[in-house]
Amino acid sequence: MDPRWLTWAQRLQALAQTGLAFANNEYDRERYVAVRALAAEIAAAGSGVPLAPLEQLFGTEAGYATPKVDVRAAVFREGRILMVRERSDGCWTLPGGWADVGDSPAGAVEREVREESGFEARAVKLVAVYDRNRHGHSPMLFHLWKLFFLCELTGGAARPSIETESAEFFAEDALPAALSVGRVTEAQIHHMFAHLRDPGLPTSFD
C-alpha cells in the first residue's frame, strides 16, 4: 500500500481537478485551486520534492480525473520472459508504458513491445488489471491502473531504444536482481509465468 500522505495527495488532487472542470463560479474555482495547492504541499512534504514543480505538475491536469492506464506485456520464448532494461533507472521491467489516446488496449501493448524491445508480438490474453496502489510499487503521484497482457512472439529482434538499453529473455528462476519496481514487481512476473503454464487461469483484477 502507498503511504497515507500519497493517498491523501492523490485524492485531493483528483477532487480539485474534477471540481475545476465543473465549477460554475469563481468562488468555487478559488476553493478548488486551494485544494490543489494543499495536495501539492502534502506531496512535497511526503516526498521531499520541491513544491513548485509539484504545483506545476498538478496544474497541467484538467478535466474529470480518472486513473491513468499503464500496459505491460508478458512475451515468452522457450519458457523465458522478455524484459527490457530502462535507461532512466538502469533496472529491468516488462515492456510497456502509458496507453496513448487512439490506441486500443491490445494495440497499446503491442506498440510498446515493438518500440522498447524491437520484437513483434500479438496480445492474446488479458492476464490482470491491477490498481497500482495495492501491489507494492514505489510511490507515484497519480493513481494508476496496470493492464498485463500475455502476448505471442511473432517476429523481430532485440534492439535498444530511446527508453531502453537492451532486451533479453529470462527464466523464472533467474530473473534480474535489479527490477524497476515502479513499473513491475517480482510477484507480477511470477504471475505471468503461472498464466503461461496454465492458459485456463482467469484474469486477475482488483
The 8 nearest C-alpha neighbors of each residue, nearest first, counted from 0:
[[1, 133, 132, 135, 2, 134, 136, 3],
 [0, 2, 132, 138, 3, 5, 6, 133],
 [3, 1, 5, 4, 0, 6, 138, 45],
 [2, 4, 6, 5, 7, 1, 8, 0],
 [3, 5, 7, 6, 2, 45, 8, 41],
 [4, 6, 8, 3, 7, 2, 9, 42],
 [5, 7, 3, 9, 8, 4, 10, 2],
 [8, 6, 4, 10, 5, 9, 11, 3],
 [7, 9, 38, 5, 11, 6, 10, 42],
 [10, 8, 6, 12, 7, 11, 141, 5],
 [11, 9, 13, 7, 12, 8, 14, 6],
 [10, 12, 14, 8, 13, 38, 9, 7],
 [11, 13, 15, 9, 35, 10, 14, 38],
 [12, 14, 16, 10, 64, 15, 11, 17],
 [15, 13, 11, 17, 12, 16, 18, 10],
 [14, 16, 31, 18, 12, 35, 13, 17],
 [15, 17, 13, 19, 18, 14, 61, 12],
 [18, 16, 63, 20, 14, 19, 64, 15],
 [19, 17, 15, 20, 21, 16, 22, 14],
 [18, 20, 22, 16, 17, 21, 28, 15],
 [19, 21, 62, 17, 18, 22, 63, 16],
 [20, 22, 18, 19, 23, 17, 62, 63],
 [23, 21, 19, 18, 24, 27, 28, 20],
 [24, 22, 21, 25, 27, 28, 26, 19],
 [23, 25, 26, 27, 22, 28, 29, 21],
 [24, 26, 28, 27, 29, 23, 22, 30],
 [27, 25, 29, 28, 24, 30, 23, 22],
 [28, 26, 30, 29, 25, 24, 22, 31],
 [27, 29, 25, 31, 30, 26, 19, 22],
 [30, 28, 32, 26, 27, 31, 25, 33],
 [29, 31, 33, 27, 28, 32, 34, 26],
 [32, 30, 15, 34, 28, 33, 29, 19],
 [31, 33, 35, 29, 34, 30, 28, 36],
 [34, 32, 36, 30, 31, 35, 29, 37],
 [33, 35, 31, 37, 36, 32, 15, 30],
 [36, 34, 38, 32, 12, 15, 37, 33],
 [35, 37, 33, 39, 38, 34, 32, 40],
 [38, 36, 40, 34, 39, 35, 33, 41],
 [39, 37, 8, 35, 41, 36, 40, 11],
 [38, 40, 42, 36, 37, 41, 54, 53],
 [39, 41, 37, 43, 42, 38, 44, 36],
 [42, 40, 44, 38, 43, 39, 8, 45],
 [43, 41, 39, 45, 40, 44, 8, 46],
 [42, 44, 48, 40, 46, 50, 47, 41],
 [45, 43, 41, 42, 47, 46, 40, 48],
 [44, 46, 42, 43, 47, 41, 4, 5],
 [45, 47, 43, 48, 44, 42, 41, 5],
 [46, 48, 43, 44, 45, 49, 42, 50],
 [47, 49, 43, 46, 50, 53, 44, 42],
 [50, 48, 51, 43, 52, 47, 53, 44],
 [49, 51, 53, 43, 52, 54, 40, 48],
 [50, 52, 54, 53, 49, 55, 39, 56],
 [53, 51, 55, 54, 50, 56, 49, 48],
 [52, 54, 56, 50, 55, 51, 39, 57],
 [55, 53, 51, 57, 52, 56, 39, 58],
 [54, 56, 52, 58, 53, 57, 51, 59],
 [57, 55, 53, 58, 59, 54, 52, 60],
 [56, 58, 54, 59, 55, 60, 53, 12],
 [57, 59, 55, 56, 60, 54, 61, 35],
 [58, 60, 56, 57, 61, 55, 54, 16],
 [61, 59, 58, 57, 16, 62, 56, 64],
 [62, 60, 16, 59, 20, 63, 64, 58],
 [63, 61, 20, 17, 64, 16, 60, 19],
 [62, 64, 17, 20, 65, 16, 61, 18],
 [63, 65, 13, 17, 16, 62, 66, 61],
 [64, 66, 67, 63, 13, 142, 143, 62],
 [67, 65, 143, 142, 144, 68, 64, 141],
 [66, 68, 143, 144, 142, 65, 69, 141],
 [69, 67, 144, 143, 98, 97, 145, 66],
 [68, 70, 97, 145, 96, 98, 146, 144],
 [71, 69, 146, 95, 96, 108, 145, 147],
 [72, 70, 95, 147, 94, 93, 146, 108],
 [73, 71, 148, 94, 147, 74, 93, 108],
 [72, 74, 149, 150, 148, 191, 80, 75],
 [75, 73, 150, 81, 80, 72, 151, 152],
 [76, 74, 80, 79, 78, 81, 73, 77],
 [77, 75, 79, 78, 80, 74, 152, 168],
 [76, 78, 79, 75, 80, 168, 170, 169],
 [77, 79, 76, 75, 80, 170, 195, 171],
 [80, 78, 170, 169, 75, 76, 168, 77],
 [81, 79, 75, 168, 169, 74, 82, 73],
 [80, 82, 168, 74, 167, 75, 169, 93],
 [81, 83, 93, 92, 167, 166, 168, 94],
 [84, 82, 166, 91, 92, 165, 94, 93],
 [83, 85, 91, 90, 163, 165, 164, 89],
 [86, 84, 163, 89, 87, 90, 88, 162],
 [85, 87, 163, 89, 162, 88, 164, 84],
 [86, 88, 85, 89, 162, 90, 163, 84],
 [87, 89, 90, 86, 85, 179, 84, 91],
 [90, 88, 85, 86, 84, 87, 91, 177],
 [91, 89, 179, 178, 177, 84, 88, 85],
 [92, 90, 84, 178, 179, 83, 85, 177],
 [93, 91, 82, 83, 179, 183, 178, 94],
 [92, 94, 82, 72, 71, 83, 95, 73],
 [95, 93, 112, 72, 71, 83, 111, 82],
 [96, 94, 71, 111, 70, 108, 72, 93],
 [95, 97, 69, 70, 98, 111, 71, 94],
 [96, 98, 69, 68, 99, 70, 95, 67],
 [97, 99, 107, 68, 69, 70, 96, 102],
 [100, 98, 102, 101, 97, 107, 103, 68],
 [99, 101, 102, 98, 103, 107, 97, 104],
 [102, 100, 99, 103, 98, 107, 106, 104],
 [103, 101, 107, 99, 100, 106, 104, 98],
 [102, 104, 106, 105, 107, 101, 98, 100],
 [105, 103, 107, 106, 102, 108, 98, 70],
 [106, 104, 108, 107, 103, 122, 109, 148],
 [105, 107, 103, 109, 104, 108, 102, 110],
 [108, 106, 104, 110, 102, 105, 109, 98],
 [107, 109, 111, 110, 105, 106, 70, 72],
 [110, 108, 106, 112, 111, 107, 120, 121],
 [111, 109, 113, 107, 108, 112, 114, 106],
 [110, 112, 95, 108, 114, 113, 109, 115],
 [113, 111, 109, 94, 110, 115, 114, 116],
 [112, 114, 117, 118, 110, 119, 111, 116],
 [115, 113, 111, 112, 116, 110, 117, 160],
 [116, 114, 112, 160, 113, 111, 163, 117],
 [115, 117, 166, 118, 157, 112, 113, 158],
 [118, 116, 113, 157, 158, 156, 155, 114],
 [119, 117, 155, 156, 113, 116, 154, 157],
 [120, 118, 154, 155, 153, 113, 152, 112],
 [119, 121, 152, 153, 151, 109, 150, 118],
 [120, 122, 151, 150, 109, 123, 152, 153],
 [123, 121, 150, 105, 149, 124, 148, 151],
 [122, 124, 150, 149, 121, 151, 125, 148],
 [125, 123, 149, 148, 126, 122, 150, 202],
 [124, 126, 148, 127, 147, 202, 149, 123],
 [125, 127, 202, 148, 147, 124, 149, 203],
 [128, 126, 203, 147, 202, 204, 146, 125],
 [129, 127, 204, 146, 145, 203, 147, 205],
 [130, 128, 145, 204, 205, 144, 131, 127],
 [129, 131, 144, 132, 133, 205, 143, 145],
 [132, 130, 133, 143, 144, 134, 129, 145],
 [131, 133, 130, 0, 1, 134, 136, 135],
 [134, 132, 0, 131, 130, 135, 1, 129],
 [135, 133, 131, 136, 132, 0, 130, 129],
 [134, 136, 0, 133, 137, 132, 184, 1],
 [137, 135, 181, 180, 134, 138, 131, 184],
 [136, 138, 181, 180, 135, 139, 1, 182],
 [139, 137, 1, 136, 140, 181, 5, 2],
 [140, 138, 141, 137, 142, 5, 181, 136],
 [139, 141, 9, 5, 138, 142, 42, 8],
 [142, 140, 139, 9, 143, 67, 66, 12],
 [141, 143, 66, 67, 9, 140, 144, 132],
 [142, 144, 67, 66, 131, 68, 141, 130],
 [143, 145, 130, 68, 129, 131, 67, 69],
 [144, 146, 69, 129, 128, 70, 68, 131],
 [145, 147, 128, 70, 127, 71, 69, 148],
 [148, 146, 71, 127, 126, 72, 70, 125],
 [149, 147, 125, 72, 126, 124, 150, 73],
 [148, 150, 73, 124, 123, 122, 72, 126],
 [151, 149, 122, 74, 121, 123, 73, 120],
 [150, 152, 121, 120, 74, 153, 122, 123],
 [151, 153, 120, 154, 119, 74, 150, 121],
 [154, 152, 120, 119, 151, 121, 155, 118],
 [155, 153, 119, 118, 152, 156, 120, 117],
 [154, 156, 118, 119, 117, 157, 153, 113],
 [155, 157, 118, 117, 158, 154, 116, 119],
 [158, 156, 117, 116, 166, 118, 155, 159],
 [157, 159, 117, 116, 165, 156, 166, 160],
 [160, 158, 164, 165, 163, 116, 115, 166],
 [161, 159, 163, 162, 115, 164, 158, 114],
 [160, 162, 163, 159, 115, 164, 86, 114],
 [163, 161, 160, 86, 85, 115, 164, 87],
 [164, 162, 85, 160, 86, 84, 159, 165],
 [165, 163, 159, 84, 86, 85, 160, 162],
 [164, 166, 159, 84, 83, 163, 158, 167],
 [167, 165, 83, 116, 157, 82, 84, 158],
 [166, 168, 82, 81, 83, 169, 165, 157],
 [167, 169, 81, 80, 79, 82, 170, 166],
 [170, 168, 79, 80, 174, 173, 171, 81],
 [171, 169, 79, 173, 172, 174, 80, 78],
 [170, 172, 173, 174, 169, 79, 189, 192],
 [173, 171, 170, 174, 169, 175, 189, 79],
 [174, 172, 170, 171, 169, 175, 176, 79],
 [173, 175, 169, 171, 172, 170, 176, 185],
 [176, 174, 177, 173, 178, 91, 169, 90],
 [175, 177, 178, 174, 91, 173, 90, 185],
 [178, 176, 90, 175, 91, 179, 89, 180],
 [177, 179, 91, 90, 180, 176, 92, 175],
 [178, 180, 90, 91, 181, 182, 92, 183],
 [181, 179, 183, 182, 184, 136, 178, 137],
 [180, 182, 137, 136, 179, 183, 138, 184],
 [181, 183, 180, 179, 92, 184, 136, 93],
 [184, 182, 180, 92, 181, 179, 187, 185],
 [185, 183, 187, 180, 186, 188, 136, 178],
 [184, 186, 188, 187, 189, 183, 178, 180],
 [187, 185, 189, 184, 188, 190, 183, 134],
 [186, 188, 190, 184, 185, 189, 191, 183],
 [187, 189, 191, 185, 190, 186, 184, 192],
 [188, 190, 192, 186, 191, 187, 185, 193],
 [189, 191, 187, 193, 188, 192, 186, 194],
 [190, 192, 188, 194, 189, 193, 73, 195],
 [193, 191, 195, 189, 194, 190, 196, 188],
 [194, 192, 190, 196, 191, 195, 197, 189],
 [195, 193, 197, 198, 191, 192, 196, 200],
 [194, 196, 192, 193, 197, 198, 191, 149],
 [195, 197, 193, 194, 192, 198, 191, 199],
 [196, 198, 194, 199, 195, 200, 193, 192],
 [199, 197, 194, 200, 195, 196, 193, 201],
 [200, 198, 197, 201, 194, 196, 202, 195],
 [199, 201, 198, 197, 194, 202, 193, 126],
 [202, 200, 199, 203, 126, 198, 194, 127],
 [201, 203, 126, 127, 125, 204, 200, 128],
 [204, 202, 127, 126, 128, 201, 205, 129],
 [203, 205, 128, 127, 129, 202, 130, 126],
 [204, 129, 130, 128, 203, 133, 127, 131]]
